[in-house]
């Protein structure tokens, strides 16, 4: 079993991996409750890096919480929540969001709190969350207006902002129900309907609509939503199909906009076209594609969920040839790799989330941990959600 590293040593001591099959290192985390209990996410997902705070954030869907870890501090992990319902994905909010209306600009959140776009189990909302609390201290938007996202007991799943930051693309999960399919949504923000008084709470318009053009009937588990460096292509997977697809990605213009007389506005439409396969698992391949990100060279880094059948990994895929050119292995038999992102000041450390749900601690003692590997390629800054 590999020796884990405390977060204070991840950026300074993590060795550069120069092989085509490096092994990730577990980041030593302690439960936010204190003591010596090791942190293990039930279903860690949607890991992102915030360059403004030099920290990584991720959600624990079944743990109903959001976690944050500063890479430059003492390694203390902050927990937002747990909440009454599942937290399925998040997006960072741009500091410039809503600046088209000067009254809507919020003061920065105080220490120990965060302004985020949250994909709850049953809808989208912008809100201010605070460490150690299950309360939403400030609603920056009402629940998004649009079609129902939890029909037939389904829930939301993987999501990410497009390169413009004006749209958050998020799909669903069928919750293991036979004959049930899910959709993919385009979430946009707009100018606020009203501005709170002393609380400075800008109530922004937030709307969503279903995306057309996926050409994928019976969609079950949306994953791998990410974008080419120039934003012209979107990658996407339905995990059970064991394939990653690419689409030409176009929009009708700027971000969403709304006012008191237009509460049903669903934003500018997204057009997906020219679907083709980037990568498809060969016969006998174990696992399916989970979350992905894209590096500065345009290659896809895809977390492979193997559900106890084999140790998990992250594959680097050439989008032109479809070949796997590098595989990062997870140690400790951890099989449920869920998502990844590039972080650190130089964007050269790949952080990997995982899940402990359904796994025995005697077989996968560190399932649900966060892992890291230093690479000789760099990532891209996480795009933050914004609107005029």
Secondary structure as GFF3:
##gff-version 3
##sequence-region A 1 388
A	DSSP	beta_strand	5	6	.	.	.	ID=ss1
A	DSSP	alpha_helix	7	13	.	.	.	ID=ss2
A	DSSP	beta_strand	25	28	.	.	.	ID=ss3
A	DSSP	beta_strand	44	50	.	.	.	ID=ss4
A	DSSP	beta_strand	55	60	.	.	.	ID=ss5
A	DSSP	beta_strand	65	70	.	.	.	ID=ss6
A	DSSP	beta_strand	77	81	.	.	.	ID=ss7
A	DSSP	beta_strand	87	92	.	.	.	ID=ss8
A	DSSP	three_ten_helix	102	104	.	.	.	ID=ss9
A	DSSP	beta_strand	113	120	.	.	.	ID=ss10
A	DSSP	beta_strand	123	130	.	.	.	ID=ss11
A	DSSP	beta_strand	136	139	.	.	.	ID=ss12
A	DSSP	three_ten_helix	151	153	.	.	.	ID=ss13
A	DSSP	beta_strand	155	161	.	.	.	ID=ss14
A	DSSP	beta_strand	168	173	.	.	.	ID=ss15
A	DSSP	beta_strand	184	195	.	.	.	ID=ss16
A	DSSP	beta_strand	202	210	.	.	.	ID=ss17
A	DSSP	beta_strand	222	227	.	.	.	ID=ss18
A	DSSP	beta_strand	233	238	.	.	.	ID=ss19
A	DSSP	three_ten_helix	239	241	.	.	.	ID=ss20
A	DSSP	beta_strand	243	251	.	.	.	ID=ss21
A	DSSP	beta_strand	270	280	.	.	.	ID=ss22
A	DSSP	beta_strand	288	294	.	.	.	ID=ss23
A	DSSP	beta_strand	300	305	.	.	.	ID=ss24
A	DSSP	beta_strand	313	317	.	.	.	ID=ss25
A	DSSP	beta_strand	324	329	.	.	.	ID=ss26
A	DSSP	beta_strand	337	343	.	.	.	ID=ss27
A	DSSP	beta_strand	349	354	.	.	.	ID=ss28
A	DSSP	beta_strand	371	374	.	.	.	ID=ss29
###
